Each structure stands twice: as structure tokens, then as C-alpha cells.
Amino acid sequence: MYKFFGLLLFTFATLAVRAQSYSLVIKGGTVIDPKNNINEVMDVAVADGKIARVAKDIDTRGALQVVDAHGMMVIPGMIDMHTHVFFGTDPARAYCGGSASVPPDVFGPRTGVTTVVDAGCSGWKDFPAFKHDVIDVSRTRVLAFINIVGGGMRSPYEQDLREMDGKMAGIVARQNKDIIVGIKVAHYTGPEWTPVDQALVAGKMANIPVMIDFGGNNPPLSIQELFFQHLRPGDIFTHCFGQLSSREFIVDTVTHTVKPFVREAQQRGIIFDVGYGEISFAFSQAIPAIKSGFYPNSISTDMHIHSMNQAMRDLPNCMSKCLALGMPLHDVIQAVTWNPARQIKHEELGHLSVGAVADITILDLQKGKFGLYDYTGYRIEATQQFECMMTVRAGRIIYDLNGIAKPLVLPRPMPANGQTH
């Protein structure tokens, strides 16, 4: 008898310990986790900064915080794979430690973004400063494409072919393989293929993708040549819905159809990234592409000081536009979570598997009438729009729009160098 009661007490004590082991439980939301093929109402429990359990009706007794997510979507922490975050105060330095870039913690937490990928602000010469000044001290996880231009994303370096050194960029990328996820080509205005080819030298050395943003030329460089004679499967064509006279478009403006070789390139493994930006997304390209079933592999903002208060606004807004044009909800979520995680070869991110870092975004898909527009002034009306309700980074709530966590604990600063890459 005594043994029986002793066993019973031990069992209750064990259950109590288990109940108290969760730092956070998110209840009743629709969990959408494309990697694990989950799309149903479930609970998510967090312990020690990691996903501890995803299941129905998780016991919250003893949990330090509980979040009521009924009616909301619970997804992996979003990844914005085209941003500009190497900020500073010198206008002459533009995006490379200058005033055109935006601190990642200014926009990341409030928009559900737990990981930003800087798209080439720093070249190999300036990367140590970027790491020290921004990457190591940000609450948002910061990864990076480094620029093939040694002097980074600023004039006049971007136009100097002598600054484009694939070997040096490859060496720096290999030395910082936990942070540097790719090589960026941007803004060069000339007919030469040197920037692309030097980026590929670095990409092959470090076994990472290259991201291409054609700066422009007259006549525009051939994207068919780019896709089939230069890029490899896994390389990234950003600003895919841009329509500028200095760049070739993916949609034929006469037939209003996606060019056949563009579909072939995507099937071959070329990644098409939105990279919305200030003037690099036009409905004239996005509408016929998405409505015909040509979906971007990843949705990103091209966040910088000139785009954030324009038509782009933020990542949920970019997602809302793709959804309104007919991109399925599952594909939209995948394009900001699991797809970019694979594209940058950080497959520890972008999902809610047990044991994964607890980066979580809670979204509300609001119903109503919403005006969505592009930089040309073309406007569509949508009946749904994403809004970030909560952001959890490595198990900590870092943004809570309406105070839905109980008890409500104000976010605390993360320690320096506290991020998990």
C-alpha cells in the first residue's frame, strides 16, 4: 500500500515538474508549418528557448506564460531574406554603414520577422565592422549576403570592376560561414558580366548562392543568358516582379504572360525572390505572373529607409499582396519561412520541429477592405490583410501588439552576442 501511494506521489510530482517546465505555451492557434505539413489548430510549448512540443490541448499548469491565439495563425518565425541593415549616420556611406540602411530591431519584431538577411550592404572589406556594429548586438537574428564589391553598397565603388574580387569575397565568406549565407551583385550599370562571374567565383569557393540585382544597362542584360549561362540551381534572382526600362522583365508586356524560359529557369532551380523595394515591384508584372500560377519562391521586402514608408511598408504587407493576387495561403507562409531557410542553407530555421529554436510569429488575417498599391499608383482592393500580433525570438516574447500573453511580461533586452545563428 505504501509503495502504491509512493508511486502515485512520484507520478504527480513528475507531472507537476513537466507542467512547470514550459516557459511559454501558445494555445488554440492554427499552426501552419510547411516543413512538417501541419495546418490545423494546435498548441505550441516552449522550454529553454526551443520548441518543446506541438500538440492539441497542452497542459498549461505551471507554464510561466500562456498566450491565447484562438482565431490567429501560429507560424515559424519569419525570414526576410532581402533587407539592408548595416546602418550608420554618414549619408555618403549609403547602405554600407550609412543612413540609407535601417536597424533590424526597428522593423523586425513588430512585423513578425525573427531573421533578416542583409542583401549585400557590406563587402569583404567592411564585414568586420558590420558584424561588430550590427550583427552581434541585434535582438533580431542577422545573416548576410556580402557584396562582391569590396567597398560595399555605395558609390563610386559599385561601378568599379577592380573592386569586384571573387577570391577575397570567397575567403571572407568561408571564414564567417555561420553568418554569411551568399554573395550579392547589385547596382552595376554596365554591359559586362564581370560582377556576376566574380560573384560565382566566391559562391563556388564558399558553397553558397549568389543573389543578382541587375543595376541596369541600355540595352538591358539578357536574363535568359543569366539563368542558363551563368547561374546555378539555387542561385537567386531578386526583384523578380520589377518593371524598369533598364532591366529585362519576366512578363512579356505585349502578351502579358510569363516568358517560357522564365518558367523553365524556375523549374531548373533558379530562385525567384520578390525583393519588393521602393521601385522594384509592379503589379503589371505580379498580377499576370501570380494569376497564371508563377509564384515567387520567397517573399522579401528589400527594406531600407527609402522603401519602408512607401508602397512596400513591411513583410506582412508584401505577403498580403501576393495572397490577394491568388497565391495560396500555404505557399505565402512557406515563402517567408521554410523556403528562405533552405535557400540560405540554414535549415535549422523556418519550422516548428521539436528541438528547433523557438522563433515564432503569430499573425492575424484581418477581414475588411484594404487598399494595396504599388509605386506606380496602381491600386487593388483586398478583403484580407496580415497583421503581426506577436513575435517570439529564441523563446522570448519580443513583441506583443495587444498584450495577449498572460501574465504580461514586458520584453527584456537580449544580452549582447545573445543571438543564435
C-alpha positions as CSV (number, residue, x, y, z in Angstrom):
1,M,0.0,0.0,0.0
2,Y,2.8,2.4,1.0
3,K,4.6,1.6,-2.2
4,F,1.4,2.3,-4.2
5,F,1.0,5.7,-2.6
6,G,4.7,6.5,-3.0
7,L,4.5,5.7,-6.7
8,L,1.3,7.8,-7.0
9,L,3.0,10.8,-5.4
10,F,6.1,10.3,-7.6
11,T,3.8,10.3,-10.7
12,F,2.0,13.5,-9.6
13,A,5.4,15.2,-8.8
14,T,6.7,14.2,-12.2
15,L,3.6,15.6,-13.9
16,A,3.9,18.8,-12.0
17,V,7.5,19.2,-13.0
18,R,6.6,18.6,-16.6
19,A,3.8,21.1,-16.4
20,Q,6.2,23.7,-15.0
21,S,8.9,23.0,-17.5
22,Y,7.3,25.3,-20.2
23,S,8.3,28.9,-20.3
24,L,5.6,29.6,-22.8
25,V,2.5,27.9,-24.2
26,I,0.6,29.2,-27.2
27,K,-2.9,28.0,-27.1
28,G,-5.6,27.4,-29.8
29,G,-4.0,29.0,-32.9
30,T,-3.9,27.5,-36.3
31,V,-0.4,26.2,-36.6
32,I,0.9,26.4,-40.2
33,D,4.3,24.8,-40.5
34,P,5.0,23.9,-44.2
35,K,8.2,21.8,-43.4
36,N,6.2,19.5,-41.1
37,N,3.0,19.6,-43.2
38,I,1.0,21.0,-40.3
39,N,-2.1,23.1,-40.9
40,E,-4.5,22.7,-38.0
41,V,-5.5,24.1,-34.6
42,M,-2.8,23.0,-32.2
43,D,-0.8,24.3,-29.2
44,V,2.9,25.1,-29.1
45,A,5.0,24.8,-26.0
46,V,8.4,26.3,-25.5
47,A,11.2,25.5,-23.0
48,D,14.8,26.6,-22.7
49,G,14.4,28.7,-25.9
50,K,13.4,25.8,-28.0
51,I,10.2,24.2,-29.3
52,A,9.3,21.6,-26.7
53,R,6.0,20.3,-28.0
54,V,3.4,20.8,-30.8
55,A,0.2,19.1,-29.9
56,K,-3.5,19.5,-29.1
57,D,-4.6,20.5,-25.6
58,I,-1.1,21.0,-24.0
59,D,-1.5,21.4,-20.2
60,T,-0.6,25.0,-19.2
61,R,-0.5,24.4,-15.4
62,G,2.8,25.8,-14.2
63,A,3.7,27.4,-17.5
64,L,5.3,30.8,-16.9
65,Q,3.3,32.5,-19.7
66,V,0.3,31.5,-21.7
67,V,-0.8,33.1,-25.0
68,D,-4.4,32.8,-26.3
69,A,-4.0,32.6,-30.1
70,H,-7.5,31.5,-30.9
71,G,-8.5,32.8,-34.4
72,M,-4.9,33.5,-35.2
73,M,-2.1,31.8,-37.2
74,V,1.0,30.5,-35.4
75,I,3.8,30.1,-37.9
76,P,7.6,29.7,-37.7
77,G,9.5,33.0,-37.1
78,M,9.5,34.8,-40.5
79,I,12.7,35.2,-42.5
80,D,13.1,38.3,-44.6
81,M,15.9,37.4,-47.0
82,H,16.4,40.8,-48.7
83,T,17.0,43.7,-46.3
84,H,19.5,46.5,-45.7
85,V,20.5,46.7,-42.1
86,F,24.2,47.9,-42.0
87,F,23.1,51.3,-40.6
88,G,25.1,54.3,-39.6
89,T,24.9,58.1,-39.7
90,D,27.0,59.0,-42.7
91,P,24.9,59.7,-45.9
92,A,28.0,59.3,-48.0
93,R,28.2,55.7,-47.0
94,A,24.7,55.0,-48.2
95,Y,23.8,51.4,-47.3
96,C,27.3,50.3,-46.2
97,G,27.3,51.7,-42.6
98,G,25.3,54.7,-43.7
99,S,21.9,56.4,-43.3
100,A,20.1,54.5,-46.1
101,S,20.0,51.3,-44.1
102,V,17.7,50.5,-41.2
103,P,18.4,49.0,-37.8
104,P,16.9,45.5,-37.8
105,D,15.3,45.8,-34.4
106,V,13.3,48.9,-35.7
107,F,11.2,46.8,-38.0
108,G,11.8,43.1,-37.3
109,P,10.0,42.4,-34.1
110,R,6.9,44.4,-34.9
111,T,6.4,42.7,-38.3
112,G,7.0,39.1,-37.2
113,V,10.4,38.9,-38.6
114,T,12.9,36.9,-36.4
115,T,15.7,36.6,-39.0
116,V,16.8,39.2,-41.5
117,V,19.3,38.6,-44.3
118,D,21.2,41.7,-45.2
119,A,21.5,41.8,-49.0
120,G,25.0,43.0,-49.7
121,C,25.4,46.2,-47.8
122,S,28.9,45.1,-46.7
123,G,31.7,43.9,-48.9
124,W,34.5,41.8,-47.7
125,K,36.5,44.9,-46.6
126,D,33.7,46.2,-44.3
127,F,32.3,42.9,-43.0
128,P,34.1,43.0,-39.6
129,A,32.6,46.4,-38.9
130,F,29.2,45.2,-39.9
131,K,29.5,42.2,-37.6
132,H,30.7,44.3,-34.7
133,D,28.3,47.2,-35.0
134,V,25.1,45.5,-36.0
135,I,25.1,41.7,-36.2
136,D,26.5,41.0,-32.7
137,V,24.2,43.5,-30.9
138,S,20.8,43.0,-32.6
139,R,17.9,41.2,-31.0
140,T,16.8,40.1,-34.4
141,R,19.0,37.4,-35.9
142,V,21.1,38.9,-38.7
143,L,22.6,36.9,-41.5
144,A,24.2,38.3,-44.6
145,F,24.9,38.2,-48.3
146,I,28.2,40.1,-48.7
147,N,28.7,42.3,-51.7
148,I,31.1,41.2,-54.5
149,V,32.2,44.9,-54.3
150,G,34.9,45.1,-51.7
151,G,33.8,48.6,-50.6
152,G,30.2,47.6,-50.2
153,M,26.9,49.1,-51.4
154,R,27.9,52.7,-52.0
155,S,29.1,54.9,-54.8
156,P,31.5,55.0,-56.5
157,Y,32.7,51.5,-55.5
158,E,29.7,49.7,-57.1
159,Q,30.8,50.9,-60.5
160,D,34.5,49.9,-60.2
161,L,35.2,46.5,-61.7
162,R,38.5,46.5,-59.9
163,E,36.6,46.3,-56.6
164,M,35.0,43.0,-57.5
165,D,37.2,40.3,-56.2
166,G,35.7,36.8,-56.1
167,K,38.6,35.2,-54.3
168,M,38.7,37.7,-51.4
169,A,34.9,37.6,-51.0
170,G,35.0,33.8,-51.0
171,I,37.7,33.8,-48.3
172,V,35.7,36.1,-46.0
173,A,32.6,34.1,-46.6
174,R,34.3,30.8,-45.6
175,Q,35.8,32.5,-42.5
176,N,32.3,33.5,-41.4
177,K,30.2,30.6,-42.7
178,D,27.8,30.8,-39.7
179,I,26.7,34.3,-40.8
180,I,27.5,34.8,-44.5
181,V,24.9,32.9,-46.5
182,G,25.6,34.2,-50.0
183,I,27.2,36.7,-52.4
184,K,25.3,39.8,-53.7
185,V,25.6,41.5,-57.1
186,A,23.8,44.9,-57.2
187,H,23.5,48.2,-58.9
188,Y,26.3,47.9,-61.5
189,T,25.3,49.8,-64.6
190,G,27.3,48.3,-67.5
191,P,27.2,45.6,-70.1
192,E,29.9,43.5,-68.6
193,W,29.2,40.2,-66.9
194,T,32.2,40.6,-64.5
195,P,30.2,41.3,-61.4
196,V,28.1,38.1,-61.9
197,D,31.1,35.9,-62.8
198,Q,33.2,37.2,-59.9
199,A,30.3,36.5,-57.5
200,L,30.1,33.0,-58.8
201,V,33.8,32.5,-58.1
202,A,33.1,33.4,-54.5
203,G,29.9,31.4,-54.4
204,K,31.7,28.3,-55.6
205,M,34.6,28.8,-53.1
206,A,32.2,29.1,-50.1
207,N,29.5,26.7,-51.5
208,I,26.8,29.4,-51.1
209,P,24.3,31.0,-53.5
210,V,24.6,34.3,-55.3
211,M,21.8,36.9,-55.4
212,I,21.5,39.0,-58.5
213,D,20.1,42.5,-58.7
214,F,20.8,44.0,-62.1
215,G,21.5,47.6,-61.6
216,G,20.6,48.4,-65.2
217,N,22.1,48.8,-68.7
218,N,20.9,50.1,-72.0
219,P,20.0,47.7,-73.6
220,P,19.2,45.5,-70.6
221,L,21.3,42.4,-70.0
222,S,19.6,39.2,-71.0
223,I,18.1,37.4,-68.1
224,Q,17.8,34.3,-70.3
225,E,21.6,34.4,-70.6
226,L,21.9,35.0,-66.9
227,F,19.7,32.0,-66.0
228,F,21.2,29.5,-68.4
229,Q,24.8,30.5,-69.0
230,H,25.8,31.9,-65.6
231,L,23.7,31.0,-62.6
232,R,23.5,27.6,-60.9
233,P,20.4,25.9,-59.4
234,G,19.9,27.6,-56.0
235,D,21.1,31.0,-57.1
236,I,18.7,33.8,-56.6
237,F,17.1,36.4,-59.0
238,T,15.7,39.2,-56.8
239,H,13.3,42.0,-57.7
240,C,11.5,39.3,-59.8
241,F,8.4,41.5,-60.3
242,G,10.3,44.7,-61.2
243,Q,9.4,46.6,-64.3
244,L,12.1,49.1,-65.1
245,S,13.4,50.1,-68.5
246,S,17.0,49.2,-67.5
247,R,16.1,45.6,-66.6
248,E,14.5,42.8,-68.6
249,F,11.1,41.8,-67.2
250,I,9.9,38.3,-66.6
251,V,6.5,39.0,-68.0
252,D,6.1,39.9,-71.7
253,T,4.4,43.3,-71.8
254,V,2.8,42.5,-75.2
255,T,1.3,39.1,-74.4
256,H,1.1,39.7,-70.6
257,T,2.4,36.2,-70.0
258,V,5.4,34.9,-68.2
259,K,8.2,34.2,-70.6
260,P,8.5,30.5,-71.2
261,F,12.2,30.4,-70.4
262,V,11.5,32.1,-67.0
263,R,9.3,29.1,-66.0
264,E,11.9,26.8,-67.3
265,A,14.6,28.5,-65.2
266,Q,12.4,28.2,-62.0
267,Q,11.9,24.5,-62.8
268,R,15.7,24.2,-63.2
269,G,16.2,25.6,-59.7
270,I,16.7,29.3,-60.1
271,I,15.2,31.1,-57.1
272,F,12.8,33.9,-57.8
273,D,12.7,36.4,-54.9
274,V,10.3,39.3,-54.6
275,G,12.8,41.9,-53.1
276,Y,10.0,44.4,-53.2
277,G,11.9,47.7,-52.5
278,E,11.0,51.2,-53.4
279,I,10.5,50.8,-57.2
280,S,11.2,47.0,-57.8
281,F,7.7,45.6,-57.6
282,A,5.0,46.4,-60.1
283,F,1.5,45.0,-60.3
284,S,1.9,45.0,-64.1
285,Q,4.3,42.1,-63.6
286,A,3.0,40.5,-60.4
287,I,-0.7,40.2,-61.4
288,P,-0.2,38.2,-64.6
289,A,2.6,36.1,-63.1
290,I,0.8,35.0,-59.9
291,K,-2.6,34.7,-61.6
292,S,-1.0,32.3,-64.1
293,G,0.5,30.2,-61.3
294,F,4.0,31.5,-61.4
295,Y,4.7,32.1,-57.6
296,P,7.8,33.6,-56.1
297,N,10.0,31.2,-54.2
298,S,10.5,33.7,-51.5
299,I,8.7,36.9,-50.5
300,S,11.1,39.6,-49.1
301,T,11.0,43.4,-48.6
302,D,14.2,45.0,-49.7
303,M,13.8,47.0,-46.5
304,H,15.7,50.3,-46.4
305,I,15.0,53.9,-45.4
306,H,13.5,54.8,-48.9
307,S,11.2,51.8,-49.1
308,M,9.8,51.3,-45.6
309,N,7.3,54.2,-45.8
310,Q,6.3,53.7,-49.4
311,A,4.2,51.1,-51.1
312,M,6.3,48.2,-49.7
313,R,5.8,49.1,-46.0
314,D,6.7,45.7,-44.4
315,L,6.8,42.0,-44.9
316,P,3.1,41.3,-43.9
317,N,2.1,43.9,-46.5
318,C,4.1,42.2,-49.2
319,M,2.5,38.9,-48.2
320,S,-0.9,40.4,-48.3
321,K,-0.4,41.5,-51.9
322,C,0.7,38.0,-53.0
323,L,-2.3,36.5,-51.2
324,A,-4.7,39.0,-52.8
325,L,-3.4,38.1,-56.3
326,G,-4.2,34.4,-55.8
327,M,-1.1,32.9,-54.2
328,P,-2.3,30.1,-51.8
329,L,-2.0,30.9,-48.1
330,H,0.2,27.8,-47.6
331,D,2.6,29.0,-50.3
332,V,2.7,32.5,-48.9
333,I,3.7,31.2,-45.5
334,Q,6.2,28.8,-46.9
335,A,7.8,31.7,-48.9
336,V,8.7,33.5,-45.7
337,T,9.6,30.5,-43.5
338,W,10.8,27.2,-44.8
339,N,11.7,28.2,-48.4
340,P,14.1,31.0,-47.4
341,A,15.6,28.8,-44.7
342,R,16.6,26.3,-47.4
343,Q,17.7,28.9,-49.9
344,I,20.2,30.3,-47.4
345,K,21.2,26.8,-46.2
346,H,20.1,27.4,-42.6
347,E,17.6,24.5,-42.3
348,E,17.7,24.8,-38.5
349,L,15.3,27.8,-39.1
350,G,11.9,28.2,-40.6
351,H,10.0,25.4,-38.9
352,L,8.5,24.4,-35.5
353,S,10.1,21.0,-35.1
354,V,10.6,19.8,-31.5
355,G,14.1,20.9,-30.6
356,A,14.3,23.8,-33.0
357,V,15.0,27.3,-31.8
358,A,11.7,28.8,-30.7
359,D,11.3,31.6,-33.2
360,I,7.6,32.0,-33.6
361,T,5.3,34.5,-35.3
362,I,1.6,35.0,-34.6
363,L,-0.4,36.6,-37.4
364,D,-4.0,37.8,-37.6
365,L,-5.5,37.6,-41.1
366,Q,-7.8,40.5,-40.8
367,K,-11.0,40.8,-42.8
368,G,-12.3,44.0,-44.3
369,K,-11.5,46.4,-47.2
370,F,-7.8,47.1,-47.7
371,G,-6.2,49.2,-50.4
372,L,-2.9,47.7,-51.7
373,Y,-0.9,49.7,-54.2
374,D,2.5,49.8,-55.9
375,Y,4.9,52.6,-56.6
376,T,3.3,53.4,-59.9
377,G,0.0,54.2,-58.1
378,Y,-1.8,51.1,-59.4
379,R,-4.2,50.0,-56.6
380,I,-6.1,46.8,-55.9
381,E,-8.7,46.2,-53.2
382,A,-8.2,43.2,-50.9
383,T,-10.6,41.6,-48.4
384,Q,-7.8,40.2,-46.2
385,Q,-4.6,41.6,-44.7
386,F,-1.9,40.1,-42.4
387,E,-1.0,41.8,-39.2
388,C,1.6,40.7,-36.7
389,M,0.2,40.1,-33.3
390,M,3.2,38.6,-31.5
391,T,6.9,37.8,-32.2
392,V,8.8,35.2,-30.2
393,R,12.6,35.1,-30.6
394,A,14.5,32.2,-29.1
395,G,11.7,31.6,-26.7
396,R,11.3,35.2,-25.6
397,I,8.3,37.4,-26.5
398,I,9.9,40.5,-28.1
399,Y,6.7,42.0,-29.5
400,D,3.1,41.7,-28.2
401,L,0.7,44.1,-30.1
402,N,-2.3,43.7,-27.8
403,G,-0.9,42.2,-24.7
404,I,-2.2,38.7,-25.3
405,A,0.4,37.0,-23.1
406,K,-0.6,36.1,-19.5
407,P,1.0,37.2,-17.3
408,L,2.1,40.1,-19.4
409,V,5.8,40.5,-19.1
410,L,7.4,43.4,-20.9
411,P,10.2,42.3,-23.3
412,R,13.7,42.4,-21.8
413,P,16.8,43.3,-23.8
414,M,18.7,40.2,-25.0
415,P,22.3,40.1,-23.8
416,A,25.0,41.2,-26.2
417,N,26.0,38.4,-28.6
418,G,23.0,36.5,-27.4
419,Q,21.6,35.5,-30.8
420,T,21.6,32.0,-32.1
421,H,22.8,31.8,-35.7
